[in-house]
Structures are given as C-alpha cells and as structure tokens.
C-alpha cells in the first residue's frame, strides 16, 4: 500500500517549491497553448497546420536521440492523408484509449516501413502519443514518462509495483497511469 505520510511530504514540498517548478515546466503549457491555438483537424493544409501546432514542442518532441516531430514531418512529406487519418483516430474520444494507441502506433510503423524502411524506428511510440493527446486534451491527459511511472510506487514506499503487473504492450501501462 501507499505510504500516505510520504505522499503528503511530497505534496508539501511541491507546494513549497511551486514557483521554481512552474518556471522550469512552463514550456509545457506554452506548447499546449500553441497547439490549441493552431490545431484544426479539418484544415485544408494538414501538414502546415500540424507543424504549426507542434512548433512549441521542441523539448517535448525532439530531444537528444528522440525525434517524433522530425519523423512525423517525414511521413507527411510522403503521405499526409495517412497521417491525418491516424491523428483523427488517435483523437477520437469515442473509442477506447488502448485501441487508439495501438492503431496509431501500428499505423505509424506501417507508414514508416513504406516511407523510410532503412531507418530503424518511427519514434511514434506511447510517449509521443501521450504528448499528442496531452496537447489536444490537456484537461484529460498528461505527459507520460515511463521511468517516472515505474519509480512512483518505490517513491511512495509501496510494496506493489504498478509496472510489475507488467504492462505488455506498453499502452497497458498508460491505461494504469491515466487512471492514477
């Protein structure tokens, strides 16, 4: 079970350091604002619209060896209609989240195989999906970082590890994460 004394201590520290945390993390809300201001699924030029919508996501989408924004641009250069369809499905809140995540990731892998077979990965993984969903529906979804999720039970002195319930495929982890 969760050690609520530890959780309360974490919450108190968060509140005490909120201004510093907010200053360090405000870029995420700027990215959400940029996306919300520009995203229009019915835009005639979906590619330009999506690139404008994602223009504020530098530290979320393309960092170190992680390039989902760069790869989504490559896919749109080759088949913008397929990318539009996959985003439409991902953002369809009428369908179960696990189905949308699976369809998006599988569709991007297929598109990757057709467009850029010589590169190893598409970078359109569960983390990228959660960034897209967080940008589109910030009141419902939030950023998913596997290592933070995995460490949460240890940090709360819980004997039960959420990840050891093991989440295969990865989007099952996200379902647990979103429910938290």
C-alpha positions in Angstrom: 0.0 0.0 0.0 0.9 3.6 -0.4 2.7 5.4 2.5 0.5 8.5 2.7 2.9 10.3 5.0 5.5 10.1 2.2 2.9 11.3 -0.3 1.9 14.2 1.9 5.5 15.2 2.3 6.0 15.1 -1.5 2.9 17.3 -2.0 4.1 19.8 0.7 7.5 20.0 -1.0 5.8 20.5 -4.4 3.7 23.3 -3.0 6.6 25.0 -1.2 8.7 24.9 -4.5 5.8 25.6 -6.8 7.2 28.8 -8.3 10.5 27.3 -9.2 8.8 24.1 -10.5 6.4 26.3 -12.5 9.2 28.3 -14.1 11.0 25.2 -15.1 7.9 23.5 -16.5 6.0 26.4 -18.1 7.3 25.5 -21.6 4.9 22.5 -21.5 1.9 24.9 -21.0 3.3 27.1 -23.8 3.3 24.1 -26.1 -0.3 23.2 -25.1 -1.3 26.8 -25.9 0.5 26.8 -29.2 -1.2 23.5 -30.2 -4.6 24.7 -29.0 -4.3 27.9 -30.9 -3.3 26.2 -34.2 -4.8 22.7 -34.3 -7.7 22.3 -36.8 -8.3 18.7 -37.9 -10.3 20.0 -40.9 -7.5 22.3 -42.2 -7.1 22.1 -45.9 -3.3 22.0 -45.5 -3.0 19.5 -42.7 0.8 19.3 -42.9 1.4 23.1 -42.3 -1.3 23.2 -39.7 0.1 20.2 -37.7 3.7 21.6 -38.0 2.5 25.0 -36.7 0.6 23.2 -33.9 3.7 21.3 -32.9 6.1 24.3 -33.3 6.2 24.8 -29.5 7.1 21.3 -28.6 10.8 21.4 -29.0 11.7 19.9 -25.6 8.8 17.5 -25.7 9.1 16.1 -29.2 12.6 16.3 -30.4 15.3 15.9 -27.8 18.7 14.1 -27.7 18.1 10.8 -29.5 14.3 11.1 -29.7 12.7 12.6 -32.9 9.0 12.1 -33.2 8.3 15.5 -34.6 11.1 15.1 -37.2 9.7 11.7 -38.2 6.1 12.9 -38.4 7.3 15.6 -40.8 9.0 12.9 -43.0 5.7 10.9 -43.1 3.7 13.9 -44.0 6.1 14.7 -46.9 5.3 11.2 -48.3 1.6 10.6 -47.3 -0.2 13.4 -45.5 -3.6 11.7 -45.8 -2.4 8.7 -43.9 -1.0 10.9 -41.1 -4.2 12.9 -41.0 -6.3 9.6 -40.7 -4.1 8.3 -37.9 -4.3 11.6 -35.9 -8.1 11.6 -36.4 -8.3 8.1 -35.0 -5.9 8.9 -32.1 -8.1 11.9 -31.1 -11.4 10.1 -31.4 -12.6 10.0 -27.8 -15.5 7.8 -28.7 -13.1 4.8 -29.0 -11.2 3.1 -26.1 -7.8 4.6 -25.4 -6.0 1.3 -25.8 -7.5 0.8 -29.2 -6.5 4.3 -30.3 -2.9 3.9 -29.1 -2.5 0.6 -30.7 -4.0 1.8 -34.0 -1.8 4.9 -34.1 1.4 3.1 -33.2 0.8 0.2 -35.7 -0.3 2.6 -38.4 2.8 4.7 -38.0 5.0 1.6 -38.0 3.4 0.6 -41.3 3.8 4.0 -42.7 7.4 4.0 -41.6 8.1 0.7 -43.3 6.7 2.1 -46.6 8.3 5.5 -46.4 11.7 5.1 -44.7 12.5 1.4 -44.5 16.2 2.0 -44.0 15.7 3.8 -40.6 15.2 1.7 -37.5 12.3 3.4 -35.8 9.4 5.7 -36.2 9.6 7.4 -32.8 5.8 7.3 -32.8 5.6 5.4 -29.6 3.4 5.6 -26.5 5.3 8.6 -25.2 4.7 10.6 -28.4 1.0 9.5 -28.4 0.6 10.9 -24.8 2.3 14.2 -25.9 -0.2 14.4 -28.8 -3.1 13.6 -26.5 -1.9 16.0 -23.8 -1.7 18.8 -26.3 -5.2 18.1 -27.7 -6.9 17.3 -24.4 -4.8 18.8 -21.6 -7.7 18.5 -19.1 -7.8 14.8 -19.5 -4.3 13.6 -20.4 -0.8 14.4 -19.3 2.7 13.6 -20.2 3.8 10.1 -19.7 7.4 9.3 -18.7 7.9 5.6 -18.2 10.8 5.9 -15.8 8.8 8.3 -13.5 5.8 6.0 -13.7 7.9 3.0 -12.9 9.5 4.7 -9.9 6.3 6.1 -8.4 5.5 3.0 -6.2 9.1 2.9 -4.9 8.9 6.6 -4.1 5.7 6.1 -2.2 7.1 3.0 -0.3 4.5 0.8 -1.9 5.2 -2.9 -2.0 3.1 -3.3 -5.1 4.8 -2.1 -8.3 2.4 -0.9 -11.0 4.9 -1.9 -13.7 5.4 -5.4 -12.3 1.8 -6.0 -13.1 3.7 -5.8 -16.3 2.4 -3.8 -19.0 2.9 -5.5 -22.2 2.3 -4.0 -24.6 3.3 -0.6 -23.2 0.0 1.1 -23.6 -1.4 -1.0 -20.8 1.0 0.9 -18.6 -0.5 4.1 -19.9 -4.0 3.0 -19.0 -2.9 2.4 -15.4 -1.1 5.8 -15.5 -4.1 7.7 -16.8 -6.3 6.2 -14.1 -4.0 7.4 -11.4 
